[in-house]
């Protein structure tokens, strides 16, 4: 029982880490690209620049963290 609670707690932590990680990476990548505007362009526009792989990876990681959080809610 304690082991399951520990797993649920760890998976639920993904619900906290995911949005924070996403926001930090969007801000940092936006600072790397002077032509990018956080106000007038969407986050997905960061994929259009040469460092677009960072944003693509960011979407994948946050997607997996969201799935882990949903699984923790299910448990």
C-alpha positions as CSV (number, residue, x, y, z in Angstrom):
1,X,0.0,0.0,0.0
2,X,2.8,2.4,0.9
3,X,4.6,1.6,-2.3
4,X,1.5,2.5,-4.3
5,X,1.1,5.8,-2.4
6,X,4.7,6.6,-3.2
7,X,4.2,5.9,-6.9
8,X,1.0,8.0,-7.0
9,X,2.8,10.9,-5.2
10,X,5.7,10.7,-7.7
11,X,3.4,10.6,-10.7
12,X,1.3,13.4,-9.3
13,X,4.4,15.6,-9.0
14,X,4.5,15.5,-12.8
15,X,1.4,17.7,-12.7
16,X,3.4,20.4,-10.9
17,X,6.7,19.9,-12.8
18,X,5.2,19.9,-16.3
19,X,3.7,23.4,-16.4
20,X,6.7,24.9,-14.6
21,X,9.2,23.3,-17.0
22,X,7.1,24.3,-20.0
23,X,7.0,27.9,-18.9
24,X,10.7,28.1,-18.1
25,X,11.8,26.6,-21.4
26,X,9.5,28.9,-23.4
27,X,10.9,31.9,-21.7
28,X,14.5,30.8,-22.1
29,X,14.1,29.9,-25.7
30,X,12.3,33.2,-26.4
31,X,15.3,35.0,-24.9
32,X,17.6,33.1,-27.2
33,X,15.8,34.4,-30.3
34,X,15.7,38.2,-30.4
35,X,13.1,38.3,-33.2
36,X,10.6,36.3,-31.1
37,X,7.9,38.2,-29.2
38,X,6.2,36.6,-26.3
39,X,3.3,39.0,-26.7
40,X,2.5,38.8,-30.4
41,X,3.6,35.2,-31.3
42,X,2.3,31.9,-30.0
43,X,4.5,29.4,-28.2
44,X,4.4,27.1,-31.1
45,X,6.1,29.7,-33.3
46,X,9.3,28.9,-31.4
47,X,9.6,25.7,-33.6
48,X,10.1,27.8,-36.7
49,X,13.6,29.0,-35.7
50,X,16.8,27.0,-35.8
51,X,16.4,26.1,-32.1
52,X,12.9,24.7,-32.8
53,X,14.0,21.3,-31.6
54,X,14.0,22.6,-28.0
55,X,10.3,23.6,-28.3
56,X,9.4,20.3,-30.0
57,X,11.2,18.4,-27.1
58,X,9.4,20.6,-24.6
59,X,6.0,19.7,-26.1
60,X,6.8,15.9,-25.9
61,X,8.2,16.0,-22.4
62,X,5.2,18.0,-21.1
63,X,2.8,15.7,-22.9
64,X,4.3,12.7,-21.2
65,X,4.3,14.4,-17.8
66,X,0.6,15.3,-18.3
67,X,-0.2,11.6,-19.1
68,X,1.7,10.6,-16.0
69,X,-0.3,13.1,-13.9
70,X,-3.6,11.8,-15.4
71,X,-2.6,8.2,-14.6
72,X,-1.9,9.3,-11.0
73,X,-5.3,10.9,-10.8
74,X,-6.8,7.6,-12.1
75,X,-5.0,5.6,-9.3
